[in-house]
Amino acid sequence: LGHFQQLITINADDAPGHYATAVCQQQLGQMDAARAGFKAAIHLQPEYIPALNALGGMELLGGDAAAAIPHFRALVRVAPKHLSARNNLAWILATHRDAALRDGAEALVLATRLIELDGGKTPMFFDTLAAAQAESGDFEVAIATAHKGLRLARAASDAATATKMAKRIAIYERGEAFRE
């Protein structure tokens, strides 16, 4: 951390230096300093993918989905094939308990493209697509999509994902969207 802090003292315009400093601070539990460092890196390079991803993830894990959304949107805009950012954004927009943060139409576009980019290999991405379909009111399609993901999860011996998806299928069968 000391070396990275010295680096950004010498060169305050070094976005990767601010990012590396923030990563160290985050690992040391210095969350406010880490957040400021990620923001500094983004300020210097608005399309700096590692900082956008780190700050979006940090905000999401910290329980502030509203703060995470713009970072994930920016990341998807500059790196459209960034699967985790696309998945995180679609999941928030499809499942958040706050209706003001939900956008089923955007979530559906993001999740549909997610499956295309992934080649339909990741069960969790089918879970996201099903959640977006349910949020958009298309429960029959959501159920079918969730079943595809459930089969993939079981084939991969991913019991945790399979259990979550089976519970969500029951929600969709009742004509309800899933909420986190």
N, C-alpha and C positions, 0 to 999 in steps of 0.2 A: 504494500500500500504506500509506504513511504517513497519508494522509487517512482511510482506512478504519480503521486502528488508532486514530487519534484519535477517530473516531466511536464505536467500541465502548468506548473509555475514558470518554467522556462518557455514553454510554448502553449499559451492559453487557447490558441486556435486549433489545437490537435483533438479532433473529435474522437478518434480511437483511444487517445490517452484519457480523455474524460470517461469514455465507456469502460476502459480497463480499471480505472480508479473506482468507478461506481460498482463494478462487479465485485471488487475486493471489499468495498464497504458493505455491499449487500451480504456477502458471505460472513462478514463480521457482525451482522445484525444492525448495522448503522443505516436503517432504512430511509430516513429523511435525507441523509447525505447521498445515499445511492440514487434516490429519486432525482435529486438536484443534479447529480452527475449525468444521469441518463438524459435528462432534459437539456443540459448544457451540450451534450454531444448532438442531440437532435437539432438544437438551435443552430449549431455550427454547420451541420449537414442534415437538412430536413429529411433526406431519403436514406439515412444511415440505418440499414436493415437491422444489425445486431441491437442497436439502442432502441429502436421502435419495438422490436420483439421483447426485449428485456423489460421495458417500461410497461408495455401492455400486459405482459405476464405478471409483473409485480403488482400492478393495480388490480388485476383480476384475482390473484391469490390473496390480496389484501382485502377483498370483498367490495371493491369499488368498480363494478362493471361499467358504470357510466364514464369513469375516467379511462378505462381500458379501451373502450370502443373507438375513439378517434385514432389511437395508436395502431390498433389492428386494421382499421380502415386504411390508414396511410400505408401500412405495410403491405396490405393486399393490393393497393394501387401501384406501389413501386415494385413489388415482387408477387405478381399474380399467381405464381406456382408455389408460394410459401404455404404448405398444407396446414401446419399447425395454426398459423394466424387466421387462415380462412376458416378452419374448423372452430376455433375459439370465437371468432366474430359471429359465425352462423349460429353457434350454440347459444350465445348470449341473446341474439336477436330473436331466436325461436323460443327460448325457455325462461327468460328472466321473469321473476315475479312482478316486476314493475312494468305495467303495460306501456308506460311512456318510453321504455327502452326496447320494447319488442317491435319487430318489423318482419312479419312472416314472409312478405314478398321478397325482401332483400335476402333473408335467411335462405329461402328456397333457391334463389339464383346462386348464392355462394355455395350451398351444400350440393347442388346438382353438379356444379363445376368441380367441386371437391372430389366427387365420385369419379368424374371423368379423368381428372388429373391423376388420381390414385390408381385408376384401372380397376376399381371395385374390389380391392384387396383388403381393406381395413374395416373391420366390423364397427369400430367407433364412428367412422364416417357415415355408415348407413344409419347409425343411431341418430346422428345429427340431421341427416336428410329426413328421416322419419319424423323427428321433432319439428322440423320446418314444415313438412307436409301437414302434420296435425295442427300446427299453429295457423296454417292457411286454410284449415277446415276440411282437408281432404283425408279423412280418417281411414277410408278403405285402402288408399294408396300407402298411407303411413304404416298401416298394419302389414301390408305386403313387403314394404321396404324393411321394416323392422325384423320381419321373419328372415329376410335375406341376410341381414347382419347377424341375427341370432345363429343361423346355420354356420356362417363364417366363424363366429366366436367359438361355437362348439367344436368345429373342425380344427381350430387352432388351440383347443383345450384352454380357452380363456374363460374360465368359470365366472370370474368377477363381472366381465362385460356381459356375458350371457345372462347372468342373474338380473343385472340392471335392465337389460333390454326386454327380458320376459316380463318384468314388472311394468315397463312402459307400454308394452303391447296391451296389457290388461287395461291401462288407462285409455289408450286409443280406442279399444273395443267399447268403452263406455261413452265414446264420443267426446272425450276431453283431451285437451292439449296438456303436455307435461310442463310443470313449473318447478324451478329450482328454488 
